[in-house]
Amino acid sequence: MKALKGLATILVLVTVFTVSVVFVRFNSESTSIFLGGFKVFELPLSVLVLGAFVIGSILGLLFGLRIVKYFKMKAEIKHLKKLKLP
């Protein structure tokens, strides 16, 4: 079962890598980012989209882990209150 899980992980990673390479290949047109009427920078569209995806994934993971930790701690407090000794 462990080998199957490892194989599935490798398959998913190879698929994501392949799709990313194809995406970068076909979206290399330069795109400008404007903030408040000022041109901030100009990068290929693929870099901007993949950068936004990576930043969003990292932020989502960090907030998700914090929420999970919060609910675990809340459940532990509830459990400890039930075990309250006189």
Residue pairs with C-beta under 8 A, 6 or more apart in sequence:
20 50
23 46
23 49
23 50
24 44
24 46
24 47
24 50
27 44
27 45
27 46
27 49
28 44
28 45
28 46
29 44
29 45
30 42
30 43
30 44
30 45
31 42
31 43
31 44
31 45
31 48
32 39
32 40
32 41
32 42
33 39
33 40
33 41
33 42
33 43
33 48
34 40
